Amino acid sequence: MDLHDGTGTEARFRTYAADLASVLGHADRVRPFEDYCVGLLSAEGRKSVEPLAAVTAPERTAAQHQSLLHLVAQAPWSDHAVLTRVRELVLPTITRDEPIQAWIIDDTGFPKKGSHSVGVARQYCGQLGKQDNCQVAVSLSVATHQGSLPIGYRLYLPKAWADDPIRRAISGVPDDVRFQTKPEIALQQLRQAVADDVPPAVALMDPAYGNDSKLRAGISELGRTYVAGILPTTTVWRPREAPLPPAPGSGRGRPGKRLRRDETHRPVAAKTLALELAAGAWQQIKWRDGSNTPLRSRFARWRVRPAHDDARRSEPAPEEWLLIEWPDGEAEPDHYWFSTLPADISLERMVDLTKLRWRIERDYLDLKQEVGLGHYEGRGWRGFHHHATLCIAAYGFLFSEKETIPPSGPTRAWRGAQSALPAGYRPRGSAAALTAPHAALNRYAAHPPRADLASRPAAMSMLRPNASEAGRTG
């Protein structure tokens, strides 16, 4: 992004960055904070600390590298405080056309080669679409149809890491961080959002989270609604059915307290219920315009009772929506959701909200490609989270700058141009970095062999006698 484009972008960024810097807790962090964000917005290619330093201070890259590294890896500022201020500054732009429509629970993976980066383990990586060595972060984002913004972001720490005191100490995992499943982390982020008075909206999640009944129950306890992806094998009671009441007392012992089922009165899998429906029960719904054609599919829904917790209940679970998608031409349904949206909500509105989860996929792509969310090369807990917070801050400014693009302008114009690395920049560890740093040491090239000596073996070239002195004076 070109901050010096003559349209006031630099002044707006300085105001934005100064406001965010006010919660950093120390005046010495303000300048490196601004520089780090400038680098994320401006640098081409990989946006780890070293190239950011080269772009933001080409005349003193080594000193800038240390300054930025201290900010991101060591300085004890609060990620929550900065993310809260980002949300307060960017939310007016996100909600310019409509209020917050959804809270989106999701995670994102970062492939890794080694085993020393905090939280790295062999686990499912969405970026690769398979199990592999990676880190995974759980996030909570607020979203409208125009965009989304992460408001909570935390690394998932596998149990092998959480229970290893040596690796915890080396990577700086805080003492109060214990093993939590991803749904447990998500619920913690939801509770924090409620405590922070984030504008309420329906919570959206895929089956990796939606199939967790404790997470769904926790959302209901917070007074929020959800649309939660579930597996086709999830059991439900057919419409207008419920488990049997507790067994009546026999006169001896305590009366039964738990709900029952028997051989003839049992729940069914969501997929079974879907396949029992007549073809006419499915409705074609369009939810948005795609890049080429409108996006539409077939949907059906019922009011049902989830059956998974019957053995622990004394009263039937409340009714909620079971929404199912069965695209034309497919052999069977491919998506299933539970939802506690109101009973009188229209099917069109329900589908619209359900499909809003796509927003997070698009915006995570931008976070990774535009501001380098996955480019941090450090190994510690603090650096991992500080880098993510700084990326979200930079992304928030990019989103706010959408307002400066006229309606007739290109859809991607707000991303602007990026700055190339300065001439002569050599990343550490590269072959170029191993050459002599001073031109004087390399200025005496070996002379080509004389024509009359071409038949003789060439002698090894050597530095001229005064080369060492030239190196000292250069």
Buried (B, 14 or more C-beta within 10 A) or exposed (E): BBBEEEEEBBEBBEEBBEEBBEBBEEEEBBBBBBBBBBBBBBBEEBBBBBBBBBBBBBEEBEEBBBBBBBBBBEBEBEBBBBBBBBBEBBBEBBBEEEEBBBBBBBBBBBEBEEEEBBBBBEBBBBBEEEEBBBBBBBBBBBBBEBBBBBBBBBBBBBEEBBEBEEBBEEBBBEEEBEEBBBBBBBBBBBBBBBEBEBEBBBBBBBBBBBBBBEBBEBBBEBEBBBBBBBEBEBBBBBEEBBBEEBEEEEEEEEEBEEBEBEEEEEBBBBBBBBBEBEEEEBEEBBBEEEEEEEBBBBBBBBEBBBBBEBEEBEEBBEBBBBBBBBEEEEEEBEBBBBBBBEEEBEBEEBBBBBBBBBBBEEBBEBBBEBBBBBBBEBBBBBBBBBBBBBBBBBBBBBBBBBEBBEEEEEEEEBBBEBBEBEEEBBBEEEEEEEEEEEEBBEEBEEEEEEEEEEEEEEEEEEEEEEBEEBBEEE
